[in-house]
Structure formats: C-alpha cells, structure tokens
Amino acid sequence: MSGALGSFPVKLDEKGRIILPSRARNLLADGVYFSTGPDQCLFMFSPDQFARFCKRYRKKPPAGMTPRAFDRVFFGSVKNQTPDKQGRVTIPPELRKYASLEREAVVVGLEKRLELWDAGHWQAYLDTHQEQYASLQDGLR
C-alpha cells in the first residue's frame, strides 16, 4: 500500500459512499476489505494486503487479546466492497456507526493498509499525539 501514503480528505455522500483517493484507486480496484480498527477508525485493505494481514495475525494475534477474541472482533466485522466505475465504495452502516462517520472523513495511508477516520476524530488523534511525535524527531535524524 505504499503508493497511498499520506492523508486524504473525503466526504460521505447520502448513500454512505466515499470516492477513493486517486492514489488508492489502483490499489483497491479489485476490492476493499473494511474492518474495525482501534481508536474508532476503520481498516481498509486491498485483497492482497488483507490476505497478508490474515496470515500474519493467524500466526500471532496482537498482544493483549486471545486468538479467539481477536478473531471474533476483527473477522466478525470484515466487509468486502467493490469500487464502482467512479471509484466510489459504500461504507456499510454498522461500520459507519462504529467509526462515527457522517460526512467529513479522512483516508490515511499507512505502510501496510489504509485507515478511514471521521475528520474530527482524526484531528483529535493528531492533536493528542503530535507533541509526542515531535519529541521523537531528534531520534529520527
């Protein structure tokens, strides 16, 4: 997913769809796997990335959860969507509710996946963690 690094503002339409950022459209042309993520965001994976994620976490679930609990929470929330010809994907209602998505949102490109955030929640997350990140800058030279 490295071709989709950065953050991209998007808007949900009245049908709960977003237009995928142009940098992400090729990556997600064959489909998008949505799932709940931490911090009230949604994970977005291409089919290849989803398969890699599943393989990695089947072997070793994240710390702090039993494999059974992780499977139930993560895999129980997965929804697969296919973009239409305009690059739009529908965010399923239960996932929109989980992430408090109403109108303004942000797609955030990470190294191994994309995340979809409510714009206000994303800004609050940045406000909370920006100072901590700034303190790391000296160690990142």
C-alpha positions, 0 to 999 in steps of 0.5 A: 500500500505504499503508493497511498501514503499520506492523508486524504480528505473525503466526504460521505455522500447520502448513500454512505459512499466515499470516492477513493483517493486517486492514489488508492484507486489502483490499489483497491480496484479489485476490492476493499476489505473494511474492518474495525480498527482501534481508536474508532477508525476503520481498516481498509485493505486491498485483497492482497494486503488483507490476505497478508494481514490474515496470515500474519495475525493467524500466526500471532494475534496482537498482544493483549487479546486471545486468538479467539477474541481477536478473531471474533472482533476483527473477522466478525466485522470484515466487509468486502466492497467493490469500487464502482466505475467512479471509484466510489465504495459504500461504507456499510452502516454498522461500520459507519456507526462504529467509526462515527462517520457522517460526512467529513472523513479522512483516508490515511495511508499507512505502510501496510493498509489504509485507515478511514477516520471521521475528520474530527476524530482524526484531528483529535488523534493528531492533536493528542499525539503530535507533541509526542511525535515531535519529541521523537524527531531528534531520534529520527535524524 
